[in-house]
Every structure is written in structure tokens, then in C-alpha cells.
Amino acid sequence: MKLVMIKKAGCMPCKQFEPFAKQEAEKNSISFKTVMREDMPEETHPPFFPYFYLYQNKEFMESWGGVNERKFLSALKRNLKKTQD
């Protein structure tokens, strides 16, 4: 499984939340990658930041945004459960 965090330059919530996101991904054996909004084509920019995309074997599973730890953990747990079923 792979977690991609989209962040943008100067985004303080992105900077503050990144260590938590990375730690939780590693704790659950999920690879973690960050992508800067400035490096993305404009038509693919997410609606707000940080924004997360979760993939399993290059297949899109779920996306969500924001810095709510409970929402973040729920999304990870829900998708980890799907892969175990």
C-alpha cells in the first residue's frame, strides 16, 4: 500500500501534520511519499491541503484531505481492513 501526501509551499498545517502522517504510515507498513502542489499540473491540484491519496498495487483506493487525526486513522484502518478481507 502507498500513501501520497500532497502539500504546498508555505502550508503550515501540511508541515505540522506530515510527521504524524509519515509515522502512522510506517507503523502500518505503508510506503509514504510527499508531492509538492507546485510540481503538479494545475488541473490535478486537490481542493485543499494537505490532501492524501491511498493506493494498493497502483490502484486508487481513497482520497481525503485535512489534518484531522481521527479521520486520517479511520481512512487508513478502513482500507487496511479491505486488503485483509
N, C-alpha and C positions, 0 to 999 in steps of 0.2 A: 504494500500500500504506500502511496505517496501523498504528502500534504504540501500544497503550494500556497504560500502566503504572498499576496500582492500588497505592496506598500508604496508610499510615495515620499519623496524628499520633503523633509520638514514636518512630517506627520508624527507628532508626539505620542498619540495613542499607539501607533504602529511600533514605535521604538520601545515603548513601555511593555507592550503585550508580546513582542517577539520572543523574549526569553521563556515566558510561560508556554507559548505555543510549541517552541522547539523542545522544551523539556518534556511536555506531555506526549509529543510525537515520539521522541526517543524512548520514553517509558513504555510505549505501546508498540515498539518495533516498527514504527512508520518512518519512512525517509522524509526529510524536511528540506524544503527549498524556498528561498525568497526570490521574488521578481520585482524589480522597480517598475512602477507605472510608466515612468519616463522611457523605459526600454520596450514598451508595448505599442503596437499600432493603436491609434486613437479610437478606432471603432470597437476595440476589445476592452477598453477601460471599464472596470467594475463601477457600480453606482456610488460606493463609498469605501473607506479604508480603515483598517486593514480588511482584506477580503480573502477568503480561503476557498480553495478547490481541492477536493479529495478524489484520488484516482486509485483504481485497482487494476494492475496489468494494462495500463494506458487507457482504461475505460473509465469515463467520468462517472462518479458516484453521487456527489453532492457538493453544493456551494453554499456559503453563508458569509455574513460579514459582521464586523463589530468586535468589541472587546469584552463581551460578557462571558466570563469563565464557565458558567453553568451551561450556557448554550453551546459553547465550544466543546466541552466534555461530552455533552449529550450527543452531538453530531458524531464525534469520534466513536463513542460506545455503540451507538445505533449501527454505524457502518462496520465496525469490527464484528458485531454480532451477525450481520448479514453474511460476512465472509466465512464465518464459522458454521453456519447452517448448511 
